[in-house]
Structures are given as C-alpha cells and as structure tokens.
Amino acid sequence: MLSKNDIKKDIKAAFESVMYDESDDRVGAIDRVADKIAETVVSAIKSATINYTDGLTAPNGPVTGVFNGNLT
C-alpha cells in the first residue's frame, strides 16, 4: 500500500544519511541521496495495489470497456 508517511520517512533518512557524512564529496553525496530517493520511489510504486471494481468485459473476444478501480 502506498503510504505518504513511509515515503517521507525514507526520503528524510536519505538526506540524513549524507548530512552527517564526514566526506567533502558534494557530488557523491548528491548521487547517494538521489539513489536512495529513487529506491524509495520505486519501492513505493511496486507496493501499490490496484483495486479493480468493474468495467471490463471479454465475452469470447478481446477485453473491452473502461477500467474502473483505484490505486492504493
């Protein structure tokens, strides 16, 4: 399930992980933060659930109709 609070927590952790890094490598720090944020976003997207309610039909042929549902 998508959770704004979980995503926010993980993004904050990504920034905190480089804030206290002793390294002066600014480019490397930015790359590490971007990588951790990307991992967070990909993980959140992969955890999404599609709740199909109705709208599609396939009576002996291709599926037609409008997908009705929501993403959680």
C-alpha positions in Angstrom: 0.0 0.0 0.0 1.3 3.5 -0.8 2.0 5.4 2.3 3.0 9.1 2.2 4.4 8.9 5.7 6.6 5.9 4.9 7.9 7.6 1.7 8.5 10.8 3.6 10.4 8.9 6.4 12.6 7.2 3.8 13.4 10.4 2.0 14.3 12.1 5.2 16.6 9.2 6.1 18.3 9.6 2.7 19.1 13.2 3.4 20.2 12.5 7.0 22.5 9.7 5.8 24.6 12.2 3.9 24.2 15.2 6.2 26.4 13.5 8.8 28.9 12.1 6.3 32.4 13.3 7.1 33.2 13.4 3.3 33.5 16.7 1.4 32.4 14.9 -1.8 29.4 17.0 -2.6 28.7 15.3 -5.9 29.0 11.9 -4.3 26.6 12.9 -1.6 24.0 14.2 -4.1 24.4 11.0 -6.0 23.8 8.9 -2.9 20.7 10.9 -1.9 19.3 10.7 -5.4 19.9 6.9 -5.4 18.2 6.4 -2.1 15.2 8.6 -3.1 14.9 6.7 -6.4 14.9 3.4 -4.4 12.2 4.8 -2.2 10.0 5.8 -5.1 10.5 2.5 -7.0 9.7 0.6 -3.8 6.6 2.6 -3.2 5.4 2.1 -6.7 6.0 -1.6 -6.6 4.0 -1.8 -3.3 0.9 -0.2 -4.9 -2.3 -2.3 -5.2 -4.9 -1.9 -7.9 -8.4 -2.5 -6.6 -10.4 -3.4 -9.7 -14.1 -2.9 -9.3 -15.7 -3.3 -12.7 -15.9 -2.0 -16.3 -14.1 -4.6 -18.4 -15.8 -7.4 -20.4 -14.4 -10.2 -22.6 -17.3 -12.2 -24.0 -15.4 -14.6 -26.3 -13.1 -11.8 -27.7 -10.8 -9.0 -26.7 -11.2 -7.2 -23.4 -13.2 -4.0 -23.9 -14.5 -1.3 -21.7 -13.2 1.2 -19.2 -11.2 0.0 -16.2 -12.9 1.2 -13.0 -10.9 1.0 -9.9 -8.4 2.8 -7.7 -4.7 2.7 -6.7 -3.8 2.3 -3.0 
